[in-house]
Amino acid sequence: MAFIKKLNVFLKKTFAYNCYVICFANPGYLNFIVYILYLRYKKHGVPFRQTASFDSLLKFINFLNNRQIIYFLGHGNLLGAVRQGAFAGKPGDVELYVKSSYYDQFVSYEQDLNALGYKFKYHLSSKIDLFPPRGCKITLLFLSPKSTQDGYVYLRIKNGEELDVIHEDHLESPETGYLFGFPFNIPKNPEKIIEERYGPNWKVPDAPQYAWFK
């Protein structure tokens, strides 16, 4: 068993969390199956260290689409799709905007997602963290409508603070952005949302990037 632990540590370091070992241990018999996700996405230019997170995101988006839950890429993932057609940075997590009208419907699928290996962490009614079987966490940011002088906006409220304030025009219907050549929903006129969050120099990364397609 000590050898198995050492092998897992080696693979974890070597493939940057993008492969795993399934071990079947019986007396006198060990069978190791190494499945490298990188091979599946190599032709799309997905880096080693981002393969598991990208694979988990694709599967989760497919889950949402099959249940007609409309999402939008948000935060750094929206930045990456618009700026470089790839993940921006590592990523540490994947954020998705979802209108609050889908909250109850999504929560009703918790057992289905648990069966697929996802773990839930709730943050009141405006945020849910999902931890997939592999890859980084997926954060759903549920945006509620609010009437203002300029029309409706969608936002989250945390400890009385208004966060992720987005005008309804951006979320009227999704447009298409791309990560590694795969289509994803993004808000309309995403550049405005990105600039409000990251500033006027958002097109220039402040750290080395792992992939760039534009």
N, C-alpha and C positions, 0 to 999 in steps of 0.2 A: 504493500500500500504506500510505503514511503516513495517508491519509484513512481507511482501514479501521480502523487502530489508534485514531485519534481518535474515530471513531464508536463503537467498542467501549467505550472509556473513558467516553464520554458516556452510553451506555445503561447501563453498569454502575453509574454514580453515580445516574442518574435513577431507575432501577427497582430499586435496591438488590439486585442479583444475581438478580432474578427474571425476567430475559429474557436471551436470547442471540441472537447474530447468526450465521447460517450464510452463509459467503461462498464463492461460486463465482467464481474469478478466471480468465479466459481473456484472451488478447490482445485488447484493445479491448472487453472485455465484463465487466461486474460485475453480479452479481445478489445482492441482499440480501433475506433472509427474516427478519423479526423476529417471533418467536413469544413472546407475553406470557402467561405462565402465570396471571397475576393474573385474566385474564378468565374462566378456567375456574372459579375458586373465589370470585369476587367475591360471589355471592349467599349464600355460606356465611360471609361476614365475615372471611375470611382476609386479614390485612394484606399490603401489597406485599412488605415485607421478609421475610415468613415463607412466602411462596407456594412457593418452590423447595424449601425444607426440608420443608414439609408434603406436597407432591406426591411427593417422594422417599420419605418415610416411608410414605405410603399404598401405593406400589408395592412397597416392601420388605416390608411387613406382608402384602400379598397373596401375595408369594413364599413367606413362611413358612407362611401358612395353607394354601396349595396343597400344601405338603410336610408338613403336620401337625406342624410344630414349634411348640410352645406357648411364647408369650412373655408378658411382663407389662411395661407401662410402668413405668419406674423414675425415681428422682431427680426432677429438675425437671419432667419431663414428666408424671409421676404427680401431682406437686403441682399443675401447671396443669390437668390433667383434673379433679381433685377440687375445686379451689378456684374455678376460673373457666371451665372448659370450653374452654380454649384454651392455647396455649403460654405458659408462664411465662417472661417475659423475651424474649430475642432469638429463638430459643435459640442457644447456642453449639454444642451438640451434642444428640443424642437418645439417651438411654440406655434399654436394654431388659434386663430380667431374663430369663434363660433357665436352666433346670436343666441341670446339667453332663451329664446323661444324653443330651442332644441334641448335645453338642459334636462328636463324630465325624461324626454325620449332617450337621450344618451344614457342617463343613469339607469334606465330600465334594462340596459344591455350589460350591466356590470357582471352578472353571472356568466354570460356568454364570453366576455373578455377574460374573466378569471379562468375559464376553462381553456383559453388559449395561452394562458401563462401570464396575463397582465395583472399587476397589482395596483390598486387605487389608493390615492391619498387626497382627501377632500380639504379644500380651503374655503369654508363657507359656501356660497352659491355662485362665486364668480371665477373659481379656478379649480381644476382637477389635474393632479399629476398622475401620469400613468407610467408604470415601470414595466417595459416589455421583457420577454425572456432574455433578450440580448440587445445591446446597443444602449444609447442614452435615453433618458426619460423623455416622454412626450407630454407637453403641458397644454391643456385646453383652457383658453381664456374666454370666458363667457361674457359677452358684451350686452348690456341692457340699454334700451332706448331712453333718451331724455330730451324733452322739448327745450329749445333755446331760441333766442331771437333770430338766429340764422337757420332755423329749422331743426330737425332731429339729429342728434348725435348718438353714437353707441359708445359705451364706456363701462369700466369696472370701478367699483368702489371698494377700497381697502382702508379700514380704520378712518373712514370719513374722507379719504383722499380720492380724487377722481383720476383714474389711470386709463391709459390706452384710449384716449378720446378721439374718435374717428367719425367724421361726418357721414350721414346716411348715404350720400351719393357714392362713396367709395365701396359700400357694401350692398348696393342695390342689386347687383348680380356679379358673379365672379368673372374675371378675365383669366387668361392662361399664361402662366409663367413656367419656366423649366429649370429643373435640377438634374444635371447629368443627362439631359436630353429627354427626361420623362416629364409629362405635363402635370401641373398642379394648379389649384385655384389660387389666384391672388386678387387683392382689391383693385378697383379701378383707380387710375392715376396713382400708382403706388409710390412714385417718386416723392410726392408731397408728404405722404405718411412717413417715408424713410427720412426725409430731411428734417421733419419735425422731431423725430426721435434721435437721429444721429448727427444732425447739423449739416451745414452746406457742403462740407468736404467728404460726404459719405462715399463718393466714388473712389476715394483714395484709401486703401486699407491701412490701418495703423499697426498691423502685424503681418508676418509672412502667411501666405495662403497655401492650402494644399492642392487646390484645383482652380483653374480659370479657363473659361471657354468663350469669353467675349473680348 
